[in-house]
């Protein structure tokens, strides 16, 4: 399992490591490495004494939803999309499919793939 950890200076020269999204999972140590090791051990202990599960929560059905009548904001139909997300349209959406009938498009994709294979074959610097 990989999880984000927030690392910050603590009192004095100490380093504090906090597991994001896990209340109470925070440790302090002299070094960054020591703090991460202590946090990992604390997480192991927590997981050994319990389990992580997924919980489906049924929301109560209401006629009007969570808002009183007239309280909910109107959705601008210009910003609505088919997924139900009412945010602004994705900026690339109007460009989607512009090369659909271009006879050179397959050649361009082949060149891109060849270039990526060439880049992937080179040893990476560490």
C-alpha positions as CSV (number, residue, x, y, z in Angstrom):
1,X,0.0,0.0,0.0
2,X,1.4,3.4,-0.9
3,X,0.0,6.5,0.9
4,X,1.0,10.2,1.0
5,X,2.8,11.4,4.1
6,X,3.2,15.0,5.1
7,X,6.7,15.8,6.5
8,X,7.4,19.0,8.4
9,X,9.8,20.5,11.0
10,X,8.7,19.8,14.5
11,X,9.9,21.4,17.7
12,X,13.7,22.0,17.7
13,X,15.4,20.0,15.0
14,X,12.9,17.2,15.1
15,X,11.0,16.0,12.0
16,X,7.3,15.3,12.1
17,X,5.7,12.8,9.7
18,X,1.9,12.6,9.4
19,X,-0.1,10.0,7.4
20,X,-2.6,12.1,5.4
21,X,-6.2,10.9,5.9
22,X,-5.4,8.8,9.0
23,X,-6.3,10.8,12.1
24,X,-3.8,10.3,14.9
25,X,-1.2,8.7,12.7
26,X,1.7,11.1,13.3
27,X,5.2,10.7,14.8
28,X,8.2,12.9,15.6
29,X,11.8,11.8,15.3
30,X,15.3,13.2,15.0
31,X,15.6,12.5,11.2
32,X,13.3,12.2,8.2
33,X,14.2,8.5,7.7
34,X,13.6,7.8,11.4
35,X,10.3,9.6,11.3
36,X,9.2,7.6,8.3
37,X,10.3,4.3,9.8
38,X,8.4,5.1,13.1
39,X,5.3,6.1,11.1
40,X,5.5,2.9,9.1
41,X,5.7,0.8,12.3
42,X,2.8,2.7,13.8
43,X,0.7,2.0,10.7
44,X,1.6,-1.7,10.9
45,X,0.5,-1.8,14.5
46,X,-2.8,-0.1,13.7
47,X,-3.5,-2.4,10.7
48,X,-2.6,-5.5,12.8
49,X,-5.3,-4.5,15.3
50,X,-8.0,-3.9,12.8
51,X,-8.9,-3.8,9.1
52,X,-9.6,-1.4,6.3
53,X,-13.0,-2.0,4.6
54,X,-15.2,-0.3,2.1
55,X,-18.6,0.8,3.3
56,X,-21.5,1.6,1.1
57,X,-23.7,4.2,2.6
58,X,-27.3,4.6,1.5
59,X,-28.3,8.2,1.4
60,X,-31.9,9.0,2.5
61,X,-34.2,9.7,-0.3
62,X,-35.9,13.1,-0.1
63,X,-38.2,14.8,-2.5
64,X,-36.4,18.1,-2.6
65,X,-32.9,17.0,-1.9
66,X,-30.8,18.6,0.8
67,X,-31.9,22.1,0.0
68,X,-35.0,24.0,0.9
69,X,-37.0,25.1,-2.2
70,X,-35.2,27.9,-4.1
71,X,-32.0,27.3,-2.0
72,X,-30.1,25.2,-4.5
73,X,-28.1,27.0,-7.2
74,X,-29.2,26.7,-10.8
75,X,-26.9,24.9,-13.1
76,X,-25.8,26.7,-16.2
77,X,-26.6,24.4,-19.1
78,X,-23.6,25.7,-21.0
79,X,-21.4,24.1,-18.4
80,X,-23.2,20.8,-18.0
81,X,-21.6,17.7,-19.5
82,X,-22.9,14.2,-20.1
83,X,-21.2,12.7,-17.0
84,X,-23.4,14.8,-14.8
85,X,-20.4,16.9,-13.6
86,X,-21.6,20.5,-13.8
87,X,-18.2,22.1,-13.9
88,X,-16.8,24.0,-16.9
89,X,-16.2,21.9,-20.1
90,X,-12.8,20.3,-20.4
91,X,-10.6,22.6,-22.4
92,X,-9.5,19.8,-24.8
93,X,-13.1,18.7,-25.5
94,X,-13.6,21.0,-28.5
95,X,-10.4,19.7,-30.1
96,X,-11.4,16.0,-29.7
97,X,-11.6,14.1,-33.0
98,X,-10.2,16.8,-35.2
99,X,-7.8,14.4,-36.8
100,X,-10.4,11.6,-37.3
101,X,-10.3,11.7,-41.1
102,X,-6.7,12.8,-41.5
103,X,-4.9,10.2,-43.7
104,X,-1.5,11.1,-42.1
105,X,-2.7,10.6,-38.5
106,X,-1.7,6.9,-38.3
107,X,1.8,7.8,-39.6
108,X,2.1,10.5,-36.9
109,X,1.1,8.0,-34.2
110,X,3.7,5.5,-35.5
111,X,6.4,8.2,-35.3
112,X,5.3,9.1,-31.7
113,X,5.4,5.4,-30.7
114,X,8.9,4.9,-32.3
115,X,10.2,8.0,-30.5
116,X,8.8,6.8,-27.1
117,X,10.4,3.4,-27.6
118,X,13.7,5.1,-28.4
119,X,13.4,7.2,-25.2
120,X,12.4,4.2,-23.1
121,X,15.4,2.2,-24.4
122,X,17.9,4.8,-23.1
123,X,19.2,4.3,-19.5
124,X,17.7,6.8,-17.1
125,X,19.8,9.1,-14.9
126,X,19.3,8.7,-11.2
